[in-house]
Amino acid sequence: MAKTKKANPDLTVAKIQELEEKNLVLQDKLSRSLADYSNLEKRVESQRQFFITLATTAVVTKMIEALDDFNLAYSHLSDPGLKMAIDKFASALKSEGVEEINPLDAEFDPASMECTETTSGEDNKVITVRKLGYKLNGHVIRPAQVVVGKSDLN
């Protein structure tokens, strides 16, 4: 014979309300914990990306210095094989997120350029690029070294 469950007389309306309030508090704590965990995951991923970029920047900077040397050699040798190797090297850097900053005839921008000298010319315009600058994934890793025009030098 199966027993049927009778309503518990001890379970009053006040007790039900108390349990519902505890349930709401626990649901709120769960929601907050899940949000905190989600924020932690995002922060950890952001830090991981930062450290990857930091490590990549060190390696890429050394490669850019080698590219500068190759370009200098090409300016003296003009060898087609060397030019092909330089282009391939530059293409490999580009595929890794490296962009050239070549600001010739552009307005001087201190965020991506370093003024090494001023000369007579149009105010605040880049007259000569001494050394190309580079960005890695949108962040300047080496500012372009430029000569900037200044009209009051005449």
Backbone as JSON, one array per atom type, in Angstrom:
{
  "sequence": "MAKTKKANPDLTVAKIQELEEKNLVLQDKLSRSLADYSNLEKRVESQRQFFITLATTAVVTKMIEALDDFNLAYSHLSDPGLKMAIDKFASALKSEGVEEINPLDAEFDPASMECTETTSGEDNKVITVRKLGYKLNGHVIRPAQVVVGKSDLN",
  "N": [[0.84, -1.15, 0.0], [0.65, 2.09, -0.97], [1.94, 4.99, 0.45], [0.5, 8.13, 0.84], [1.55, 11.45, 0.51], [1.0, 13.75, 2.94], [-0.01, 17.14, 3.35], [2.26, 19.25, 4.89], [1.73, 20.56, 7.94], [3.44, 22.24, 9.26], [4.63, 23.82, 7.38], [4.24, 26.81, 6.8], [2.82, 29.86, 5.48], [4.6, 31.9, 6.03], [6.97, 30.5, 6.28], [7.29, 29.56, 3.68], [7.62, 31.97, 2.33], [10.02, 32.77, 3.47], [11.77, 30.78, 2.53], [11.57, 31.3, -0.22], [12.76, 33.84, -0.32], [15.37, 33.19, 0.49], [16.04, 31.6, -1.68], [16.02, 33.53, -3.74], [18.18, 35.12, -2.88], [20.27, 33.29, -3.09], [20.18, 32.8, -5.87], [20.89, 35.33, -6.77], [23.51, 35.49, -5.76], [24.66, 33.42, -7.23], [24.39, 34.43, -9.85], [26.05, 36.7, -9.66], [28.49, 35.47, -9.1], [28.91, 34.0, -11.46], [29.15, 36.14, -13.26], [31.46, 37.38, -12.22], [33.3, 35.34, -12.7], [33.23, 35.23, -15.49], [34.25, 37.78, -16.08], [36.8, 37.44, -15.02], [37.82, 35.47, -16.76], [37.91, 36.98, -19.14], [39.78, 38.96, -18.41], [42.09, 37.41, -17.95], [42.49, 36.39, -20.53], [42.98, 38.77, -21.9], [45.36, 39.6, -20.64], [46.98, 37.48, -21.41], [47.1, 37.87, -24.18], [48.41, 40.33, -24.16], [50.96, 39.62, -23.13], [51.81, 37.87, -25.13], [51.99, 39.66, -27.29], [53.97, 41.32, -26.25], [56.19, 39.58, -26.14], [56.38, 38.93, -28.85], [56.94, 41.43, -29.92], [59.59, 41.95, -29.14], [61.05, 40.05, -30.64], [60.26, 40.74, -33.26], [61.22, 43.35, -33.44], [64.0, 42.93, -33.54], [64.11, 41.6, -35.98], [63.29, 43.61, -37.69], [65.43, 45.36, -37.52], [67.34, 43.82, -38.83], [66.17, 43.81, -41.36], [66.44, 46.51, -41.99], [69.22, 46.6, -42.32], [69.49, 44.93, -44.55], [68.11, 46.47, -46.47], [69.8, 48.7, -46.54], [72.1, 47.51, -47.58], [71.09, 46.82, -50.08], [70.67, 49.33, -51.17], [73.22, 50.01, -51.85], [74.11, 47.92, -53.46], [72.13, 47.08, -55.3], [71.13, 44.58, -56.19], [69.13, 42.21, -57.85], [68.38, 39.72, -56.75], [68.81, 40.1, -54.05], [66.9, 42.07, -53.59], [64.57, 40.61, -54.04], [64.73, 38.83, -51.88], [64.54, 40.65, -49.77], [61.94, 41.64, -50.19], [60.47, 39.31, -49.74], [61.08, 38.84, -47.07], [59.99, 41.17, -45.9], [57.33, 40.73, -46.56], [56.78, 38.46, -45.05], [56.98, 39.55, -42.48], [54.85, 41.34, -42.63], [52.7, 39.59, -42.83], [52.58, 38.74, -40.25], [51.47, 40.82, -38.92], [52.89, 43.19, -38.96], [53.31, 46.55, -39.83], [54.46, 49.06, -42.07], [55.56, 52.37, -41.3], [55.58, 55.01, -43.17], [55.96, 58.14, -43.46], [56.32, 60.17, -45.42], [55.94, 63.42, -46.68], [53.72, 63.8, -45.09], [51.73, 65.13, -42.37], [53.42, 65.94, -39.38], [53.39, 63.58, -36.81], [53.59, 63.05, -33.53], [52.98, 60.7, -32.19], [53.62, 58.57, -33.8], [55.99, 59.18, -34.94], [59.38, 60.34, -34.84], [61.05, 63.27, -34.49], [64.04, 64.05, -35.86], [65.4, 66.16, -36.81], [65.03, 69.59, -37.87], [64.21, 71.49, -40.74], [64.28, 74.02, -43.31], [61.12, 74.55, -44.74], [57.73, 73.51, -45.49], [55.59, 74.17, -42.78], [55.57, 71.88, -40.12], [55.47, 69.58, -41.73], [56.55, 66.41, -42.96], [59.68, 66.2, -44.31], [61.84, 64.56, -45.0], [62.38, 61.06, -44.64], [64.25, 59.45, -42.38], [64.5, 56.96, -41.17], [62.39, 54.24, -41.52], [59.33, 53.72, -39.73], [57.59, 51.34, -37.63], [54.64, 49.4, -37.02], [53.06, 47.04, -34.9], [50.42, 45.01, -35.06], [48.81, 47.32, -34.98], [49.98, 48.85, -32.97], [52.54, 51.13, -32.26], [55.8, 50.12, -32.63], [58.24, 50.96, -33.34], [59.01, 54.23, -33.83], [58.88, 56.29, -36.78], [61.79, 57.86, -37.97], [62.24, 61.16, -38.66], [62.73, 64.13, -40.72], [61.58, 67.31, -40.19], [59.74, 70.0, -41.6], [60.09, 73.55, -41.18], [58.86, 76.69, -41.27], [59.91, 79.18, -40.41], [62.66, 79.09, -40.55], [63.91, 80.11, -42.74]],
  "CA": [[0.0, 0.0, 0.0], [1.47, 3.28, -1.1], [1.58, 6.08, 1.35], [0.36, 9.42, 0.19], [2.16, 12.5, 1.29], [0.05, 14.73, 3.41], [0.53, 18.5, 3.45], [2.92, 19.47, 6.16], [1.13, 21.73, 8.59], [4.5, 23.14, 9.73], [5.02, 24.67, 6.26], [3.29, 27.92, 6.78], [3.05, 30.89, 4.47], [5.83, 32.61, 6.43], [8.1, 29.61, 5.96], [7.4, 29.56, 2.21], [8.2, 33.26, 1.96], [11.43, 32.74, 3.91], [12.49, 29.94, 1.58], [11.62, 32.02, -1.5], [13.76, 34.9, -0.16], [16.68, 32.53, 0.46], [16.23, 31.19, -3.07], [16.39, 34.73, -4.48], [19.54, 35.5, -2.46], [21.2, 32.32, -3.69], [20.2, 33.05, -7.31], [21.68, 36.56, -6.96], [24.92, 35.14, -5.54], [25.08, 32.62, -8.38], [24.55, 35.34, -11.0], [27.26, 37.51, -9.42], [29.66, 34.59, -9.23], [29.1, 33.73, -12.89], [29.65, 37.38, -13.88], [32.85, 37.53, -11.78], [34.1, 34.34, -13.41], [33.31, 35.69, -16.88], [35.2, 38.9, -16.09], [38.13, 36.88, -14.8], [38.24, 34.84, -18.01], [38.25, 38.05, -20.08], [41.01, 39.59, -17.94], [43.18, 36.47, -18.19], [42.72, 36.37, -21.99], [43.59, 40.06, -22.24], [46.75, 39.55, -20.18], [47.69, 36.51, -22.26], [47.36, 38.55, -25.45], [49.42, 41.35, -23.89], [52.26, 38.97, -23.01], [52.17, 37.37, -26.46], [52.42, 40.83, -28.05], [55.24, 41.76, -25.68], [57.24, 38.65, -26.59], [56.49, 39.07, -30.3], [57.56, 42.72, -30.19], [61.05, 41.82, -28.98], [61.56, 39.31, -31.79], [60.0, 41.51, -34.48], [62.15, 44.49, -33.44], [65.3, 42.43, -34.03], [63.97, 41.29, -37.4], [63.22, 44.89, -38.4], [66.81, 45.86, -37.6], [67.98, 43.06, -39.91], [65.58, 44.31, -42.6], [67.11, 47.79, -42.25], [70.55, 46.3, -42.85], [69.32, 44.43, -45.92], [67.76, 47.61, -47.32], [71.01, 49.49, -46.7], [72.95, 46.77, -48.51], [70.48, 46.92, -51.4], [70.88, 50.69, -51.69], [74.59, 50.06, -52.39], [74.36, 46.83, -54.41], [71.04, 46.98, -56.29], [71.08, 43.2, -56.69], [67.74, 41.76, -57.92], [68.17, 38.61, -55.83], [68.7, 40.69, -52.72], [65.6, 42.75, -53.54], [63.57, 39.56, -53.91], [64.81, 38.34, -50.5], [64.01, 41.72, -48.91], [60.49, 41.64, -50.36], [59.93, 38.12, -49.08], [61.25, 39.08, -45.64], [59.0, 42.19, -45.55], [56.03, 40.09, -46.68], [56.63, 37.59, -43.88], [56.69, 40.43, -41.34], [53.49, 41.88, -42.82], [51.73, 38.53, -42.52], [52.54, 38.61, -38.79], [50.84, 42.0, -38.34], [53.8, 44.33, -38.96], [53.0, 47.55, -40.87], [55.43, 50.15, -42.2], [55.13, 53.76, -41.14], [56.36, 55.82, -44.1], [55.16, 59.37, -43.43], [56.84, 61.2, -46.31], [54.99, 64.47, -47.06], [52.56, 63.81, -44.2], [51.8, 65.99, -41.2], [54.19, 65.31, -38.3], [52.57, 62.98, -35.75], [54.51, 62.58, -32.49], [52.62, 59.36, -31.72], [54.21, 57.54, -34.65], [57.21, 59.7, -35.55], [60.38, 60.99, -33.99], [61.7, 64.32, -35.27], [65.48, 64.05, -35.6], [65.96, 67.41, -37.29], [64.1, 70.47, -38.59], [64.84, 72.18, -41.86], [63.33, 74.95, -43.91], [60.1, 73.87, -45.53], [56.37, 73.72, -45.02], [55.48, 73.94, -41.34], [55.07, 70.63, -39.54], [55.38, 68.52, -42.74], [57.72, 65.55, -43.03], [60.46, 66.49, -45.51], [62.65, 63.38, -45.28], [62.28, 59.94, -43.7], [65.58, 58.89, -42.14], [64.32, 55.54, -40.87], [60.98, 53.87, -41.48], [58.79, 53.25, -38.46], [56.8, 50.11, -37.76], [53.58, 49.08, -36.08], [52.73, 45.63, -34.76], [49.0, 44.91, -34.72], [48.27, 48.64, -34.71], [50.73, 49.54, -31.93], [53.85, 51.56, -32.73], [56.93, 49.48, -31.95], [59.38, 51.82, -33.63], [58.55, 55.41, -34.55], [59.67, 56.69, -37.95], [62.69, 58.99, -37.71], [61.96, 62.07, -39.78], [63.12, 65.54, -40.75], [60.33, 68.06, -40.29], [59.86, 71.35, -42.12], [59.76, 74.67, -40.31], [58.88, 77.84, -42.19], [60.65, 80.35, -39.92], [64.11, 78.86, -40.64], [64.4, 80.74, -43.98]],
  "C": [[0.9, 1.24, 0.0], [0.97, 4.35, -0.17], [1.46, 7.36, 0.55], [0.92, 10.47, 1.13], [1.1, 13.51, 1.68], [0.74, 16.08, 3.48], [1.09, 18.68, 4.85], [2.35, 20.72, 6.81], [2.18, 22.71, 9.08], [4.92, 24.13, 8.65], [4.0, 25.77, 6.1], [3.65, 28.89, 5.68], [4.34, 31.63, 4.78], [7.07, 31.78, 6.07], [8.34, 29.58, 4.46], [8.05, 30.86, 1.75], [9.69, 33.32, 2.32], [12.28, 31.93, 2.93], [12.62, 30.6, 0.21], [12.67, 33.14, -1.44], [15.18, 34.32, -0.2], [17.04, 32.1, -0.95], [16.68, 32.38, -3.91], [17.81, 35.18, -4.15], [20.56, 34.57, -3.1], [21.3, 32.51, -5.21], [21.03, 34.29, -7.61], [23.17, 36.26, -6.79], [25.48, 34.33, -6.71], [25.32, 33.51, -9.59], [25.81, 36.18, -10.85], [28.54, 36.68, -9.59], [29.96, 34.27, -10.69], [29.63, 34.96, -13.62], [31.11, 37.62, -13.5], [33.76, 36.57, -12.53], [34.29, 34.74, -14.88], [34.31, 36.84, -17.01], [36.63, 38.42, -15.89], [38.66, 36.23, -16.07], [38.68, 35.9, -19.03], [39.58, 38.71, -19.7], [42.22, 38.69, -18.2], [43.51, 36.41, -19.68], [43.41, 37.65, -22.44], [45.07, 40.08, -21.83], [47.58, 38.59, -21.02], [48.06, 37.15, -23.59], [48.44, 39.62, -25.28], [50.81, 40.72, -23.83], [52.73, 38.38, -24.34], [52.69, 38.52, -27.31], [53.77, 41.33, -27.56], [56.39, 40.88, -26.17], [57.46, 38.79, -28.09], [57.21, 40.36, -30.66], [59.07, 42.64, -30.12], [61.67, 41.12, -30.2], [61.42, 40.13, -33.07], [60.95, 42.7, -34.57], [63.52, 44.07, -33.95], [65.23, 42.13, -35.53], [63.92, 42.57, -38.24], [64.61, 45.5, -38.55], [67.57, 45.13, -38.71], [67.45, 43.53, -41.27], [66.2, 45.65, -42.98], [68.49, 47.56, -42.87], [70.48, 45.78, -44.28], [68.99, 45.56, -46.89], [68.97, 48.52, -47.56], [71.95, 48.81, -47.69], [72.4, 46.9, -49.93], [70.69, 48.31, -52.0], [72.28, 50.85, -52.28], [74.83, 49.04, -53.49], [73.36, 46.75, -55.55], [70.99, 45.61, -56.97], [69.62, 42.72, -56.71], [67.43, 40.6, -56.99], [68.01, 39.1, -54.4], [67.35, 41.38, -52.55], [64.47, 41.73, -53.36], [63.55, 39.01, -52.47], [64.24, 39.37, -49.52], [62.49, 41.74, -48.99], [59.83, 40.46, -49.65], [59.98, 38.28, -47.56], [60.18, 40.08, -45.15], [57.59, 41.6, -45.6], [55.76, 39.17, -45.48], [56.31, 38.42, -42.63], [55.25, 40.96, -41.42], [52.45, 40.84, -42.47], [51.6, 38.29, -41.02], [51.99, 39.86, -38.11], [51.73, 43.23, -38.29], [53.45, 45.25, -40.13], [54.11, 48.6, -40.88], [54.77, 51.48, -41.88], [56.07, 54.57, -42.03], [55.63, 57.14, -44.29], [55.64, 60.49, -44.36], [55.72, 62.12, -46.79], [53.73, 64.52, -46.19], [52.78, 64.84, -43.08], [52.56, 65.24, -40.1], [53.24, 64.84, -37.21], [53.5, 62.41, -34.69], [54.19, 61.19, -31.96], [53.28, 58.26, -32.54], [55.52, 57.98, -35.3], [58.11, 60.34, -34.51], [61.11, 62.0, -34.87], [63.18, 64.34, -34.9], [66.13, 65.37, -36.0], [64.83, 68.25, -37.89], [64.9, 71.19, -39.66], [63.82, 73.13, -42.47], [62.38, 74.18, -44.83], [58.74, 74.18, -44.96], [56.26, 73.31, -43.56], [54.87, 72.58, -41.0], [54.85, 69.51, -40.55], [56.68, 67.71, -42.73], [58.41, 65.78, -44.37], [61.23, 65.24, -45.96], [62.4, 62.31, -44.22], [63.67, 59.34, -43.57], [65.52, 57.38, -41.92], [62.83, 55.27, -40.8], [60.58, 53.46, -40.06], [57.96, 52.01, -38.71], [55.77, 50.01, -36.65], [53.41, 47.57, -36.06], [51.3, 45.56, -34.24], [48.43, 46.26, -34.26], [49.01, 49.45, -33.65], [52.13, 49.88, -32.45], [54.93, 50.85, -31.92], [58.24, 50.19, -32.25], [58.87, 53.03, -34.41], [59.45, 55.7, -35.74], [60.54, 57.88, -37.55], [62.64, 59.91, -38.92], [62.6, 63.44, -39.58], [61.85, 66.32, -41.03], [60.6, 69.5, -40.75], [59.42, 72.39, -41.1], [59.92, 75.92, -41.13], [59.71, 79.01, -41.71], [62.17, 80.15, -39.93], [64.71, 79.53, -41.87], [65.14, 82.01, -43.69]]
}
